[in-house]
Amino acid sequence: MNNFGDKVSFIWSVADLLRDSFKRAKYPDVILPLTVLRRLDCVLEPTKGKVLETHAKLKGRLENLAPQLCKASGFAFYNTSPFTFERLLQDHAHLAANLRAYMNGFPQIQTARTFNRDEYRFLIVANKFQTGFDQPLLHTMYVDKKLGGVNAVQTLSRLNRVHPGKDDTMVLDFANEAEEIQKAFAPYYDRTLLSEATDPNLLYDLQTKLSEFHLYTAEDVERFAGIYFDPKATQESLHAALAPVVDRYEAAAPEDQRDFRSYLGDYARLYAFLSQIITFTDADLEKLYQFGRLLLRKLPVNREQLPVEIQQNIDMDSYRLQQTSSGKLPLEKGTHPLEPLKEKQVFGPQPEQIEALSAILKDLNERFGTDFTDADKVIIEHLESRLNEDAALQTSVKVNVPENARLTFDHVANDKIQELIDTHFKFYKQINDDANFSRFFLDWLFERYLKRARGQEEGNVA
């Protein structure tokens, strides 16, 4: 794309896929999430096989698979769907259903859990997280898109979650006026009643209006439905069934084209809404919906100018190349000392202060009905040895108060616990599946670690 015309053509090629299914102002709401999804797909692709293998191996054996699946992916997120973007494009006839299955392969609850960790402070979200996303730690929201009505209420209400130390919230809004947001919240402030129900008979009114244009026949709809609901049908056959209707549409007057498209869009949106809450017994309504939904994508539109939303965001004349700096990065010559490898710091045991491992195993058995024996002491010994080797944890305990050091400890300990799945699955499963057991065990493990650390510090001072 070397000139402005090429860029305009490319934008139109994307818009062709979206028009009539979405309003023009909604194009960014489709393009941005799919761009992010594609980026995630590329990031996860190298470990996709390992994630699917781990999921198949542990599904049904563990209640909480997330830690192991994150370990398999190498990131704080993963996808358990067998689809990738490449595979999605190989099945055009079922693309919508397969894309939903692909998106459902991302664990939404894992997003909230991951956000609890210290290293995460910002969460960039799409429309999916405007409703139902419950994360009490959210405090400040940056809004860069227009919000209105119930959409504004649902989005900003994500901050309305109580959490210790969270005394206020803040919204930095770059797109909406305060009066607009106030107006959106007003109807829901005290109590809300629906003024009237949506009338399902409106579908039949629109069905009648559409038939009066004589751009399609009942036979056209039946022929299309026979192909659409045939699992062996091809994309080419669907296009062929719609081609005669498109030809009639192109021969119609511009005013009829505009009105027909408008009514057809209204019908598709109304049916999509009502079908979620009403079970229709009239199969003709469903057939017309599928027929109209795909026909909208094929009907040509006037391309006299780009949509206003695109024009506002494209100003090629304002782009330029500007050199901000030039030069070399000098390095000083000479000898620069490096610290040699030193012996690792080892915490010495304090028998008179530290509880015997056999005692804690007995306590765990009594509290949680487990059947661990003295032979399982080696698991705890191995785990504590791995914790003692972690330099970052040692530093955190030295420079932080216990409450802050505990955050680092939990993160490190959970990583070490994931290593137990292959060698000590029974013990790992107990920690992974029983939240009360995990909390009690980590509390006890942290206290023992602090005692060893304090004992080491006292020895160094002496």
C-alpha positions in Angstrom: 0.0 0.0 0.0 2.1 2.9 -1.3 -0.5 5.6 -1.8 -3.7 6.9 -0.1 -5.9 5.2 -2.6 -4.5 1.8 -1.6 -5.2 2.5 2.0 -8.8 3.6 1.3 -9.3 0.4 -0.7 -8.0 -1.7 2.2 -10.2 0.1 4.7 -13.2 -0.5 2.5 -12.3 -4.2 2.2 -12.5 -4.5 6.0 -15.7 -2.4 6.1 -17.3 -4.8 3.5 -17.2 -7.6 6.1 -18.8 -5.5 8.8 -21.4 -3.3 7.1 -25.1 -4.0 7.8 -24.1 -6.4 10.6 -22.8 -3.5 12.6 -23.4 0.3 12.6 -20.4 2.2 11.2 -19.7 3.7 14.6 -19.2 0.1 15.9 -16.5 -0.9 13.5 -13.7 -0.2 16.0 -15.5 -2.4 18.5 -15.1 -5.3 16.1 -11.7 -4.6 14.7 -9.8 -3.9 17.9 -10.9 -7.1 19.8 -10.2 -9.3 16.8 -6.7 -7.6 16.5 -6.1 -8.4 20.2 -7.4 -12.0 19.7 -5.1 -12.5 16.8 -2.1 -11.2 18.8 -3.0 -13.6 21.7 -3.4 -16.4 19.1 0.1 -15.8 17.8 1.6 -15.7 21.3 0.0 -18.9 22.4 0.5 -20.9 19.2 4.0 -22.3 20.1 2.6 -23.9 23.3 -0.9 -24.7 22.0 -0.2 -28.4 21.7 1.2 -28.6 25.2 -1.8 -26.8 26.7 -4.3 -29.1 25.0 -2.3 -32.2 26.1 -2.2 -30.9 29.7 -5.9 -30.1 29.6 -6.8 -33.6 28.3 -4.5 -35.2 30.8 -5.8 -33.4 33.9 -9.5 -32.7 33.1 -11.6 -34.6 35.5 -8.7 -35.2 37.8 -8.4 -31.6 39.1 -11.1 -29.1 39.9 -8.8 -26.1 39.3 -6.7 -26.6 36.1 -5.6 -23.0 35.7 -2.2 -23.2 37.4 -1.1 -26.1 35.3 -2.5 -24.7 32.1 -0.7 -21.4 32.7 2.5 -23.3 33.3 2.0 -25.2 30.1 1.3 -22.0 28.1 4.2 -20.1 29.7 1.9 -17.1 30.4 -0.7 -16.0 32.9 -3.4 -17.0 30.3 -4.2 -19.8 28.0 -6.8 -21.2 25.6 -8.2 -24.7 25.7 -10.1 -24.5 22.4 -8.7 -26.8 19.7 -9.1 -23.8 17.3 -6.5 -21.3 16.1 -7.2 -18.4 13.7 -5.8 -20.5 10.9 -8.2 -23.4 11.6 -11.1 -21.0 12.0 -10.7 -19.8 8.5 -10.7 -23.3 7.1 -14.4 -23.8 8.0 -16.3 -20.7 6.7 -19.7 -22.4 7.1 -19.4 -22.6 10.9 -17.1 -19.7 11.5 -19.4 -17.9 14.0 -20.0 -20.9 16.2 -16.3 -21.9 16.1 -15.2 -18.4 16.9 -17.4 -18.4 20.0 -16.0 -21.7 21.0 -12.5 -20.3 20.5 -13.2 -17.2 22.7 -14.8 -19.4 25.4 -11.4 -21.2 25.5 -10.0 -18.2 27.3 -10.8 -18.5 31.1 -12.5 -15.3 32.1 -12.2 -16.0 35.8 -8.4 -16.3 35.4 -8.3 -12.7 34.3 -9.7 -11.5 37.6 -7.4 -13.9 39.6 -4.3 -12.8 37.6 -5.1 -9.1 38.2 -4.7 -9.8 42.0 -1.0 -10.3 41.5 1.3 -7.4 42.4 2.9 -7.1 38.9 -0.4 -6.3 37.2 -1.8 -2.8 37.6 -3.6 -2.1 34.3 -6.4 -4.0 32.5 -7.2 -3.2 28.9 -10.6 -4.6 28.1 -13.2 -4.8 25.3 -17.0 -4.9 25.4 -17.0 -8.4 26.9 -15.8 -7.0 30.3 -18.3 -4.1 30.4 -20.8 -6.4 32.1 -20.5 -9.1 34.7 -16.8 -8.7 35.3 -16.3 -8.8 39.1 -12.9 -7.6 40.3 -13.0 -5.6 43.6 -9.4 -4.3 43.1 -10.5 -2.1 40.1 -10.2 1.5 41.3 -9.6 3.8 38.3 -11.2 3.6 34.9 -9.9 5.3 31.7 -12.8 5.7 29.2 -11.9 6.4 25.6 -15.2 5.6 23.9 -18.8 7.0 23.9 -21.0 5.5 26.5 -24.8 6.0 26.9 -27.8 4.6 28.6 -27.6 1.3 30.3 -24.2 0.7 28.6 -22.8 3.6 30.6 -24.3 2.3 33.8 -23.0 -1.3 33.3 -19.5 -0.2 32.3 -18.9 2.4 35.1 -20.4 0.0 37.7 -17.4 -2.3 37.3 -15.8 0.0 39.9 -18.6 -0.5 42.3 -17.0 -3.3 44.3 -16.0 -3.1 48.0 -12.4 -4.0 49.0 -10.4 -3.3 52.2 -8.5 0.0 51.7 -10.6 1.0 48.7 -12.2 4.2 50.0 -12.9 5.9 46.7 -12.9 5.4 42.9 -12.0 7.6 39.9 -13.0 7.8 36.3 -10.9 9.6 33.7 -13.3 10.0 30.8 -11.9 11.3 27.5 -15.1 10.8 25.4 -18.2 11.7 27.4 -19.6 14.8 29.1 -20.5 14.6 32.8 -24.1 15.6 32.0 -24.4 12.7 29.6 -23.3 10.2 32.2 -25.5 11.8 34.9 -28.5 11.5 32.5 -27.6 7.8 31.8 -27.6 7.0 35.6 -30.7 9.0 36.5 -33.3 6.4 35.4 -31.6 3.6 37.5 -30.7 5.7 40.6 -33.8 4.8 42.8 -35.8 2.1 41.1 -36.5 1.1 37.5 -39.6 -0.2 35.8 -39.9 -1.2 32.1 -42.4 1.1 30.5 -43.7 -1.5 28.1 -42.8 -4.9 26.7 -41.3 -5.4 23.2 -44.1 -6.6 20.9 -43.2 -9.8 19.1 -45.8 -9.0 16.5 -43.5 -6.3 15.1 -41.7 -9.2 13.4 -44.7 -10.0 11.3 -45.2 -6.3 10.5 -41.6 -6.2 9.2 -42.0 -9.5 7.4 -45.0 -8.0 5.5 -43.2 -4.8 4.6 -40.2 -6.7 3.2 -42.4 -8.9 1.0 -44.1 -5.8 -0.5 -40.8 -4.9 -2.2 -41.0 -8.1 -4.3 -37.3 -8.4 -4.3 -37.5 -12.1 -3.1 -40.1 -14.8 -3.0 -41.1 -17.4 -0.5 -39.4 -20.0 -2.7 -36.1 -18.0 -2.5 -36.2 -18.1 1.3 -37.1 -21.9 1.3 -34.3 -22.7 -1.2 -31.8 -20.7 0.9 -33.0 -22.4 4.2 -32.6 -25.8 2.7 -29.0 -25.1 1.9 -28.2 -23.2 5.1 -29.5 -25.9 7.4 -27.8 -28.7 5.5 -24.5 -29.5 7.4 -22.9 -30.6 4.1 -23.7 -27.3 2.3 -20.9 -25.1 1.0 -20.3 -21.4 1.2 -20.5 -21.1 -2.6 -24.0 -22.6 -2.7 -25.2 -20.1 -0.2 -23.9 -17.2 -2.3 -25.5 -18.7 -5.4 -28.9 -18.9 -3.7 -28.7 -15.2 -2.8 -27.4 -14.0 -6.1 -30.8 -13.6 -7.9 -32.1 -11.5 -5.0 -29.0 -9.3 -5.2 -29.6 -8.8 -8.9 -33.2 -7.7 -8.3 -32.0 -5.3 -5.5 -29.5 -3.7 -7.8 -32.2 -3.1 -10.4 -34.5 -1.4 -7.9 -34.8 2.4 -7.4 -32.4 3.9 -4.9 -35.2 4.8 -2.5 -36.5 1.2 -2.5 -32.9 0.0 -2.0 -32.5 2.2 1.0 -35.9 1.3 2.6 -35.5 -2.4 2.0 -32.1 -2.5 3.6 -33.4 -0.5 6.6 -36.4 -2.9 7.1 -34.3 -6.0 6.7 -31.7 -4.7 9.2 -34.5 -3.9 11.7 -36.0 -7.4 11.2 -32.6 -9.1 11.8 -31.9 -7.1 15.0 -35.4 -7.6 16.4 -35.4 -11.3 15.8 -31.9 -11.7 17.3 -33.1 -10.0 20.4 -36.5 -11.7 20.8 -35.2 -15.2 20.1 -33.1 -15.0 23.3 -36.2 -14.6 25.5 -39.0 -16.2 23.4 -39.3 -19.6 21.8 -40.8 -19.1 18.4 -42.9 -21.9 16.9 -43.1 -20.3 13.5 -40.1 -21.7 11.5 -40.6 -19.1 8.7 -39.4 -16.4 11.1 -36.1 -18.2 11.7 -35.7 -18.9 8.0 -36.2 -15.3 7.1 -33.8 -14.2 9.8 -31.0 -16.4 8.5 -31.8 -15.4 4.9 -31.9 -11.7 5.7 -28.8 -11.7 7.9 -26.6 -13.1 5.2 -28.3 -11.1 2.4 -27.5 -7.9 4.2 -23.8 -8.7 3.8 -24.1 -9.1 0.0 -26.3 -6.1 -0.8 -24.1 -3.4 -2.3 -23.9 0.1 -0.8 -23.2 3.5 -2.0 -19.4 4.2 -1.7 -19.4 7.9 -2.6 -17.4 8.7 0.5 -15.8 7.0 3.5 -17.8 6.8 6.8 -17.4 9.9 9.0 -15.8 7.8 11.7 -13.0 6.7 9.4 -12.5 10.1 8.0 -12.1 11.6 11.5 -9.4 9.1 12.3 -7.4 9.3 9.0 -5.3 12.4 8.3 -2.5 11.2 6.1 -1.2 14.7 5.5 -0.4 15.1 9.2 2.0 12.2 9.2 5.7 12.8 8.7 9.1 11.4 9.5 11.1 13.4 12.0 14.5 12.6 13.3 14.7 13.2 17.0 18.3 12.2 17.7 21.4 10.9 16.0 24.8 9.6 17.3 26.6 6.7 18.9 26.3 5.2 22.3 29.9 5.3 23.7 31.2 2.7 26.1 34.1 3.4 28.4 37.2 1.3 27.9 38.9 -0.2 30.9 38.6 -2.9 33.5 35.2 -3.4 35.1 34.9 -5.8 38.0 32.2 -8.5 38.1 31.1 -10.1 41.4 32.1 -13.8 41.5 29.6 -16.5 42.2 29.2 -16.9 46.0 27.9 -19.7 48.2 24.1 -19.7 48.4 22.7 -18.5 51.7 21.2 -21.5 53.6 18.8 -21.2 56.5 19.8 -23.2 59.5 17.1 -25.3 61.2 15.9 -24.3 64.7 14.7 -27.6 66.2 13.5 -26.1 69.5 11.3 -23.5 67.7 10.2 -25.2 64.5 7.3 -27.7 64.7 8.1 -31.2 63.6 6.8 -32.2 60.2 5.1 -35.2 61.5 3.0 -33.0 63.8 1.7 -30.9 60.9 0.8 -33.9 58.9 -1.2 -35.2 61.8 -2.9 -31.9 62.2 -3.7 -31.8 58.5 -5.2 -35.3 58.7 -7.4 -34.4 61.6 -8.6 -31.0 60.2 -9.3 -32.1 56.6 -9.8 -35.9 56.7 -6.6 -36.6 54.7 -4.5 -39.7 55.2 -0.9 -38.4 54.9 1.8 -40.5 56.6 5.4 -39.8 57.7 6.5 -40.9 54.3 5.0 -37.7 53.0 7.3 -35.6 55.0 9.8 -35.7 52.1 7.3 -33.6 50.1 7.4 -30.8 52.6 11.1 -31.1 53.0 11.6 -30.8 49.2 9.2 -27.8 49.0 10.9 -25.9 51.9 14.3 -26.6 50.2 13.1 -25.1 47.0 11.8 -22.0 48.9 15.1 -21.6 50.7 16.9 -21.4 47.3 14.8 -18.5 46.0 16.9 -15.4 46.2 14.0 -13.0 45.4 12.0 -14.4 48.3 14.9 -14.1 50.7 15.3 -10.4 49.7 11.6 -9.7 50.1 11.5 -11.1 53.6 14.5 -9.0 54.6 13.3 -5.7 53.4 9.5 -5.9 53.9 7.1 -6.3 56.8 5.6 -9.8 57.0 2.3 -8.6 55.4 4.1 -7.4 52.2 6.5 -10.3 52.2 3.6 -12.7 52.3 2.5 -11.6 48.8 5.9 -12.6 47.3 5.9 -15.8 49.4 2.5 -16.9 48.0 3.5 -16.2 44.5 6.8 -18.1 44.8 5.2 -21.0 46.9 2.5 -21.5 44.3 5.1 -21.8 41.5 7.0 -24.4 43.5 3.8 -26.3 44.3 3.1 -26.6 40.6 6.2 -28.7 40.3 4.6 -31.4 42.5 2.0 -32.5 40.0 4.1 -35.2 38.4 5.9 -36.5 41.4 3.4 -36.1 44.2 0.0 -35.8 42.5 -2.1 -36.7 45.6 -0.6 -33.9 47.7 -0.8 -31.5 44.8 -4.4 -32.3 44.2 -5.3 -31.6 47.8 -3.7 -28.2 47.7 -5.1 -27.3 44.3 -8.7 -28.4 44.8 -9.3 -27.6 48.5 -9.1 -23.8 49.1 -9.3 -24.1 52.9 -6.5 -26.8 52.9 -4.4 -24.6 50.7 -4.8 -21.5 52.8 -4.1 -23.4 56.1 -1.0 -25.1 54.6 0.4 -21.9 53.1 -0.1 -20.0 56.4 1.8 -22.7 58.2 4.5 -22.9 55.6 5.0 -19.1 55.7 5.3 -19.1 59.5 8.0 -21.8 59.3 9.9 -19.8 56.6 9.8 -16.6 58.7 11.2 -18.5 61.7 14.0 -19.8 59.7 14.7 -16.4 58.3 14.7 -14.8 61.7 17.0 -17.5 63.1 19.4 -16.9 60.3 19.4 -13.1 60.9 20.0 -13.6 64.6 23.0 -15.9 63.8 24.5 -13.3 61.4 24.2 -10.5 64.1 25.8 -12.7 66.7 
